């Protein structure tokens, strides 16, 4: 069907068909009368070339590996190599997590992803009173370089790619990783991986911030500058939409707020004197894979198109790598249910498939028991096997962007692109992402969306199997993985021994130099690395920075 006459004929026939279908519909259909996805976009009964008639193929889609990257960031995508299978893991002590990493690598995982416990994420040592009851619970406890050495014992850092989900103390954990690599004799040029280092979404969605936005943005750009010079293969930030979505945003908001944060980081780096094509290729992103299958596929495609145009048209990037949105995906933890947990295997499989059809570069699949506890080895193995089954048995990797050209997918991609772009324009009018966060705008938008979603579940309008429909009687779960409270006692004892055995004058000197650097304008990574190598603890380093930068206090949201 092509040409104006052909489209006019199609429009007439489609109108007649729609009228005929409507007349035959029952008066009280069992299913809901309105079909609207999670972003509030109405879903039509049928999509045709009429929904794609205004598109410019080369401008809106192009070819894989070419601007605007809608169809993928590599020309051959998974025909060349599969995405990195990177299972997020970490709990209890460094010794326990090291065992889990080795198990995952033996099962065929192709990259590591480190989960840190809450005290580590907010800059407290395990013996701090604020760490009581939280040591090792949601990730591994890392207090010093000694813990990091144990965490990666027997794992050659020049052979694996490592992602670290850490934000406010990102510079400290990255410095520890670099110091471990040096001890292993690994050249920094050979280190591959990502440090999340995305502080803005902490203020709006997650809460593990320490310092106010301005000094936090300085730390972010100092990491950019250090990595571009010393660790060239390292992704110096992973701009995260995952946590924005977990907090309750829609798919459109996930794209918009993530890219708005990305714009803020680019502007901060440019203000710090870094050329866009120096740091641009090392920016990476992190997205959620939620339940609405086609919306998720379209979301990734829209995000690629939007970011490429932002980098090219707004920031003048010339290197195609600066325009690529390379992203990691994690299936949606917020969709897992404690009821009938085996159903989570199916949820995760569909979410993982959406991520793959959307062109992700790496993927974590959640384990079936994560709504109940830390994942067991069996559950983790099933989650990893889910990725391997998609990669090796389904055939979806045989061609690039297999859903490209679907009238529905292309229409939805365009609508998410436009909706996210409109949000970014609003945020620009407020002065950018930092200002929008300080005013509470982003937080309020996310909270409103989360409230609507929960109301839909409670009213039964949105079905959640096992929760508000299709219930079964279940036995109380047993053999759940729990972190032994003695982990904290062991960490405290390790800290006591560390402090007793280290060079106190060296620690004192490096912390004083760090304080002086924070008060000035030097690159903080250099001073942090010196302190880490002296075995200053994470808490001591963060406390030194707290003296200079202060701590952030959350604002009230609008409305």
N, C-alpha and C positions, 0 to 999 in steps of 0.2 A: 504494500500500500504506500504509494508515494505521490507527490504532487498535490497542488491545491484541490483539483477536482476529486482526486482519490480520497483526500481527507474529508471533503464536504460530503461525499457519498457515505463514508464511514460514519460521520457524525449523524447523518439522517438515520442510517440503519441502527446505530447504537441507541439513538433516542427511541426508536420504535421498539427495539428489543427490551430496553429498560422499562418502557411503559407496559409491555406485555407481561414481563416478569412481575411488576408491581401489582398488576391486576389479579394475578394468580396467587399472590401471597395470602396465607391464612390470616384471619382477623387478629388472632392472638398467638403469634409465633412463640414457641418455647424459648428461643434464644433472645437476647436483648435486641431492641430495635435500633439502637445506635452503636456503631462500632468505632471506638476511639482508642488510639494507642496510649501508652503511658505519658507521652508528651502532649496529649490533647489534640493530636492530629487526627481528623476524621479519616476513616478507612473506607474507600469506595467498594462497592460490590465487585467491580471489575475494572481493570486498567487496560488501556488500549494505546495504540500510537497517538491518539489524541492527547494523552497525558505527557507525551514526549516530543510534541511537534515543535515546541519553541526552543528545544535544546540545540546547542552547537557542539557536535561531537568532539572536535579537537579542543575547544575551549573548556568544555565542562568535563569531558572524560579523558580524552587523549589516549596514550598507550601506556602500558605498565612500564615503570622505570623512567617515565618522562613526565614533565610538567603537564597538568597539575596533579599528577600522581593519584587521581581518583581510583584508578584500577590497580594500584599497587606500587610499592617503591622499588621493586626489582623487576627487570624485564621478564625473567623466567619464573619468579616467585618460587613456589615449592617444587617445581620441576628441577631446579638447581640444587636446593637443599631445604630440608624441613625447617620449620620454626624451632627455636631453642626451647626445649622442654625443661622448664625451670620451676621446680616445686619449692614453694615457700616453706621454710622449716627452721625451727629453732625453739628450744625449750630447756628449762632447768639450767644445768651447768654447761660450760664449754665442752667438757668431756662427753656428756650425753648427746649434745648436738653434733659433735664431731662424729659420733657413731651413726647418727641418723643420716648425715651427709654421705658417709661412706656407703651406707645401705642404699641410698637413692642412686648414687653413681653406679653401684653394682647392678641396679635394676634398669640401667639405660638412660637415666637422666643426663641431660647434656649441659646443664648449667646449675649453679647454686644460687639460692635466694635466701638471705639471712633475715630471720625475724628476731628482733631484740625485745627484751622485757621492758615493762613500763618505766621502771627507774632509769634504765639506760637511755630510753627515749627522751626523758625530761631532765637528764643530766644529774642524777643522784647516784652515789655509790651504794652498794648493797647494804652497808652498815648505817646508812642515813635513816633517821626516824621516818621520813616520808616513804621509804622503801618497804616498810613493814607490811607483810602480807602479799607483796607483789613480786618478789624476787623469783625470776625464772618462770613466771606464770604464763605470760602470753608470748614469750620469746626467750632467748638466751640472755643470761646476765653477763655483761662485759664491763668490768671495772678498770681494767688496765691492759697494757700491751701483753702482759703474761697470759691473760684470758684469751686474747686474740691469737696468740701463738698456739695455745691448746686447741682452740676452735678449728684451726686449719692444719693441725699436726698431721703429717702424712698426705696432705693434699697439695700437689704441686700447682702453685698459683699461675704458672705460665701455661698450664694445660687446661684450666677451667675458666669460664666466665662467671663472675660473681656479682650478684645484685644485692645491695644492702638497703633495706627499708629503714632509713634513719634520716631525720630532718634537722631539728634544732642543733644537735651535736654532730652533724654530718661530717664536719671538718675533722673532728677528733677520731671518729671511727675510720674515715678514709686514711688518716695519718697512721693509725694502727695497722691497717691493711698494708699500706706502703712499707712500713717498718718490718712487718712479717716477710713481705716479698724480698726485701733487702737481706734479711737474715737467711732466707732460702737461696740467695744468690741469683734471684730473678731480676732481670733488667726492667726498669719501670716502663720502657717502651713496649714490653711484652705483656703488660697487665691489661686485661680486658674485663669490662664489667660496668656497673652503674651504681652510683650513690643517689638515693632519692632526692635529698637536698631541696625539697619543695616546701618551703615554709609557709607560703601564702595559704595553701589549702588547710593548714593546721589552724589558722585563725578562723576560717569559715566553716570547717567541716569535722575536724578531728580532735584538736585540742592539745596536742603534745608540742606546744611552743614553749620557749623559755624567754627569749629576748623580744623587745619591741620590733616592729617591722623594719625601721631604718637600719639598725645594726645587723639585723638578720639578713637583709638584702645585701649588705656589705660582705657578710660571710659567704653568701651564695656566689657573688661575683668574684671573690677571692679564690674560691674553689675553681671557678671557670678559668681564671687566669693561670693558676698553678697547674691545672691539668693540661691546658693547651700547650704549656711549655715543657712539662716534665712527664706527663702520663698521656700521650697523644691518642691512645686507643680507648681511653676511659670516657664513658658518658658522664659528664659532670653534673647532670641533673636528670631526674625523671619526673616530668611535670604531670601530676597525678589527678586524673578525673575519677579514679576508682573510689577514693574516699568520699568525694563529692556525691557520687551515686549511692554509696552505702549510707550516707547521711540522709538520703531521701530525695535527691534531685531527679528530674526527668532526664531522658536521653539528650534532649536539646540543651538543657541546662548543663549537663555534664560536659558536652562539647564546648559550650560558650564560656563557662567559668574556667575550664581548664586552659583554653586558648587565651582568655583574657589574662590569666596568670602568666602564661607563656610570654605574652606581649610585655608584661611588666618586667620579667626577667631579661628579655632582650633589651628593653630600654635602659635598665639598670647597668647591664654590661656595656652598652654603648656609651653611657654616661661615664663609666669607669675607664673609657678609652680603648676598649677591645673592639677590633673590627668585626662586623657581623659574620663574615665568612671565615673568621678564625674560630669562633666558638659555636657558630650555627650548626655545623655538621655533627657536633657532639651533644646537641640537645636531644633528649628522648622523652617519650610520653608513656603514660600508664592508664589504661582504660578498663572499665568494668565490662563483663559479659553478662547481661541481665536476661530476663525471661522472654521478652517479646522478640522472637527470632529474627524476623525481617527488619524490624526497627534497629536491632543491634548491627546487622550487616550494613545497613544504610548509614548508620551513625559513623562507623569507621571510615567509610568512603567519603562522607561529607566532611569529616574532620581533616582528612588528607587534602582535599580540595581547598578548604578554607585556609588551612595553615600555609599551604604553598603560596596562595595569593597574598596572604598577609606578609610573608617573608619577602616575596618578590616586589610587590607593589608598595608596601608600607615602609619596609626597611632597606630596600634596594639590594637584597642579596643577589649575587650572581652565580655562586657555586650551587649547582642543583642539589647537592647534599644538604645545604642549608635550608632548602625548601621542602625536604622530605620530612614527613612526620613518621618517624620510626617508633613503634610502640610495643610495650608488653601488655598482656591482658591477663586478668584473673577472673575466674568465674565468680558470680555474685554470692558472697557469703551471707548477705541479708536475705537471700531467698531460700536458704537451707532451713529445714524444719526438724525439730526434735521428734515430732510425730512421724511414724513410719519412715525412719531415716534411710532405709534402702531406696526410697523414691528419690533421694538426693543424687544417687548415681545417675539416674535418668535426667534429672534437671541439669546436672553438670555436663553430661554428654551433649545435650542440645546447646547449651551455652558455649561449650568449647567448639562445637561445629560452627556456630555463628562467628566466633572469633577467627577461625581458620578461613571461612568463606569471606570474611571481611578483611583478611590480609594481615593478620598480626605477625610480629617478628619473634615474639616469645610468648609462652603461655604457662600459667599455673592453673591446675584444675583442683578445686576444693575436694576435700575428703568427705565421705558420706556422714561421718560421725562428728563433724565440727560444730554442729549446733548443740552437742552434748558435752564435748570435751576436746582436749588436744587430740589430733588424729593418731590412731593406732597404725602400726606398720602395715597391717593388712589393708586398712582403708587408704593409706597413702599409695600402696602398690596398685590398688584398683584405680585410683585417680590418675596415676601415671599411665597405666595400661589404657585408660580411656583415650589419652592423647595418642598413644602408639597405635591403637586400633584405627583412629581417624586417619593417621598418617599413612599407614601401610595397607589397610584393608578396604577403605571406602571408595577410593578412586577420585576423591575431591581435589587431590593435589596434581592431577594429571594435566589440568589446563589452568590458565591464569584467570582469576576473577570470574568463576563460572556463572555467577548470578548477574553479571554485567549484561545490560541490554534487556533485562526483565522490566517491563513497563512499570510494574509496582516498585521494584527496587530503585529504578532511576527517578521516579516521581518522589519517592520517600527520601532519597538522598538529597534531592533538590530542596525539599521542604525543611529538612533538618539543617541543611546549609543556610537557608534563608533565615530560619528561626534563630539559629545560633548567631548569625551575623547581626541580627537585630539586637540581641542581648549585648553583644560586644559594642555596638554603637551607643547603647544606653550607658554602659560602663565607661566608655570613653568620655561621654558628656559629664560624668561624675568626677573625672580626673584620673581614671584608670582603676585597676583592680585593687591597689592598696587603699585608695580613697573609698571605693565601693565597699570594701571590707570594714574599714573604719566607721563608715556610716551605717553598717549593718544591713546593707541592701542584699548582698549575696546570701547571707545567713537567713534573712527573712524569706527570700525566694525558695530556698531549699526547705526551710521549715514548713512553708505552706504546701509545697508539693508532697512532703512526707506525710503531712496531716491528711491530705486528700487521699493518698494511696491507702493509708491505714483505715480511713473511714470506709473506703470501698471494700476492704477485706471484712471489716466488722459488719457491714450491711449485707454481705454476701454477693455484692455486685461483681467483685473480683474473687474468683475461686482459687483457693489454695488447698490442694489435695491433702487430706488428712487433718487439716486445721478447721476449715469451715464447711467442708463437704467430704463425703466418703470416709467417715471415721471407722476405726476398728478398735477393739479392745487389745491393749498391748501390755506385755509384761514390763516391769521396771527394768531399764537397761543395767547390765552388769559389766564388769571388767573394763570400766572406763579408765583411760589414762589420766592420772592425776600427778601433779608435781609434788614431790615430798617436801614438806616444810623445812626439812633439814638442809635443803639446798642453800637457804639463806645462811644457816650456821656455818656451812662449809665456805661460802663466799666471804663471810665476815672473818673467818680464821685465815683464809688466803690473803685478805687485805692486811690483817695484822702482821703476817709474816713478810709481806711485800714491803710494808712501810718500815719494818725493823731492819730489812736487809739492803735497802737501796741507798744510794748516795744522796744524803739529805741536802747537802750544799748545792749539788747539781740540780735537784728538784726545785729548791728555793730560787736558784738563779734563773732557771728556764721559766718559771711562773712569773717572776718579776719582769723578765723580758717580754713575756706574753702580755702582761698588763700594760707595759709601756707601748707595745705595738698597737694594742686595742685603743689606747688613748691617742695614738697618732694615726697615720694612714698607711702603714706598711701592710704587706700581705700576711694575713693571720695564719695561713696554712704553714708558713715557714716556722713561725714561733710555736704553733701547736705541735708540729712534727718534732721539734726539739724537746718539748715537754713530754710528749709520748715516749720518746726514746729514753728519757731519763726515768721512766716508769712513774711519772705523775699520773694520778688516777683521773678518770673521766670526771668525777665529782669535783676534784680540785681544780681542774682546768675550767669547768663550767662556772665554778664559784669565782674564779679570777675574772672571768668575763662578766659575770653578774655585777661585780663591783664597779665595772666601767659602764656597762650597757643598761643595767637594771633588769627588771622582769616585766613582762607584758601582762596587763589586766584586760580581760575581755570586756567589750562594750555591749550595751543593751542593743537589741535589734530594733529596726524600725517598726512602727505600728503598735 
